[in-house]
Amino acid sequence: MERKGTAATRAKDKYNAANYDQVKFLVPKGGRAIIDEAANAADLSRNAFIAQAINEKIERDKKEQEG
């Protein structure tokens, strides 16, 4: 079997596979740039910005359902 990447890359990939789920979604052309712009303005990575937005939506929905 062919081994790709450095040992460090393989170790990071193994760690990520064991500890994280990946979610892929599509946005219309130009959507990524809009997200990146908003993430940069919030001083967050794209991933952190999206995760925060999703978590905020989940919390809002929970509060609406409760109250």
Contacts in CASP RR format, 6 or more apart in sequence:
PFRMAT RR
TARGET T0000
AUTHOR 0000-0000-0000
METHOD contacts of the structure
MODEL  1
MERKGTAATRAKDKYNAANYDQVKFLVPKGGRAIIDEAANAADLSRNAFI
AQAINEKIERDKKEQEG
3 10 0 8 1.000
27 35 0 8 1.000
32 46 0 8 1.000
35 46 0 8 1.000
35 49 0 8 1.000
35 50 0 8 1.000
36 46 0 8 1.000
38 49 0 8 1.000
39 45 0 8 1.000
39 46 0 8 1.000
39 48 0 8 1.000
39 49 0 8 1.000
39 50 0 8 1.000
42 49 0 8 1.000
44 52 0 8 1.000
END
